[in-house]
Amino acid sequence: MTTVVHLRGRVDIQHLDIEFGQGTSRFKAVSDVSLAASTGEFICLLGPSGCGKSTVLGALAGHIVPSAGRLLLDGEAINGPHPDRGLVFQQHTLFPWKSVLDNVAFGLKMQGVPGPERTWRARELIELVGLKGFERHYPSQLSGGMQQRVEIARVLINQPRVLLMDEPFGALDAQTRLKMQQLLLDVWARIRTTVLFVTHDIDEALFLADRILVMSARPGRIIDDIRVPFARPREAQLTTTHAFNSLKRHCLELLHPQNGPAPLDRLSPLGDSVLSEAHFAI
Amino acid sequence: MSLPDTLAAGLAGPAAPVAGQPRRLPRWPAGRLTAFAVGALSLLASLLLWHALATSRAHLGFITFAHVPPPSEVLEAGIELLSSPKLSLHVGHSLARIGAGYLSAALAGVGLGLLIGRFRWAARALLPPLEVLRPIPAVAWIPLAILMFPSTEVSMMFITFTGAIFPILLNTIHGVEAVDPRLVASARSLGTRGPRLFAEVILPSAAPGIFTGLSIGMGTCWFCLVSAEMISGQFGIGYYTWESYTLQNYAGIVVGMLFIGAFGMASSALVRWLGHFATPWYRLQEKKA
């Protein structure tokens, strides 16, 4: 496997506002969020449930239209979904009727890459995420962790400039989650793309990120920008060190202020487009 | 309703309305062999009852079995029809009508269903007239169909088309509406545009629902064909059944009924089998659930 270095992948968000709902039920999900991610940077968006961090991700993916503000990738305005910005959901969105191989090769098929090339490139990525031998399986035959591996491979095959991950390991058990975090760092070491990773798990954010942006409860604002100084490659032992714990304490204080508001429902990175897709009775 | 009628209905019945779902029998204490034996005994008892009622020419006030042929006569008539050259003519004509009517209904139903299920403008433009037409039973179309189509053959195909299209259309629409919006969003993020979204995501995702509609449509298709053939036609299994009545060949009536039941059941089973074959991932999911 060759190491691919992307020279692009700079993300700029300027004064982003996002509102949902109609009339009196209209509410602000995201308020005046600005951030800049440089090429190849691993950024975690950390915040309580429902704070709008997934909404920011959905806007970057092009599934949500902002109410105000600018979203730029390498200086170009973001306008609708594009393979340059790969999105990984918490629950996998693999096509259940396609094998692992065909799921991973899907992006190349859409680009018009011929069959044999699709196959070997997909095989390469499947091996990279540790699923060699499962090419012919259907998604329903895989465990949750394996499904997320396929999901990551399917997005990476497009060589995205930025990888958008919405609590991708949130539905996995603790053991599998640790493994997947390690795997993600290994993959990222080889395919150096910018990563925006949404989580509400402080340990996860500290273990993965170069920088952590902490968001407040709804309407989500960025309340702190923490540089994570730990050297890479990182091992699981890191999470027991003193430096790790003191940063963790700092995050805890930010996330759980005294007399804080009650937790809110999770927002979807598809925003209210899920509702606009709603079924009308016949 | 005479007894053989209920038998024939029982044969054709399960093929039509409960498509797709394998019937689950309650677990019998002594296993499947006993269940099978009980089923066989029940069938045999029904045959015996039919035989007794028919041979005794039972007259029960509101219902009479005086003209109902006993099973032995039906069997004879059945063997006679099987060895007659007319059989292939009857079956051939019926199958050709089913083939033409059903295939055009499948194409139109799935095509329109994909549009209506996916696009609001298509739903707004196309649903109102379809909603007006839907409650009209296909049989009610027969007189107008005879007037509209110069060829009786085409008018009968039209009737089968009318019978099959609505279950196919409605199940396709429901299948498309149930497509997970996250799958569509993912496909878009991976670079899928326009018509390819239909081919790669919408159609396969709705396929299990579409096949349910196709299977139900096959049942209603036979139902309508037989009605159409009874009124106009020279060949066909429905025509044979009605002709047997007018010629006072009463055993032939029951033979015709049994043939219709058998063909309806077999063609619905064929559609369901094709559906299973075309959606292998769906079986895996069902097994898991």
Interface residues (C-beta under 8 A of the other chain):
Chain A: A61 G62 H63 G80 P81 H82 P83 R85 G86 L87 F89 Q91 T93 F95 P96 W97 F106 G107 M110 Q111 Y138 S140 Q141 R154 V155 N158 L270 S273 V274 E277 H279 F280 I282
Chain B: R120 A123 L127 E131 L170 I173 H174 E177 A178 D180 P181 R182 L183 V184 A185 S186 A187 R188 S189 L190 G191 T192 R193 R196 E200 V201 P204 S205 A207 T279 P280 W281 Y282 L284 Q285 K288
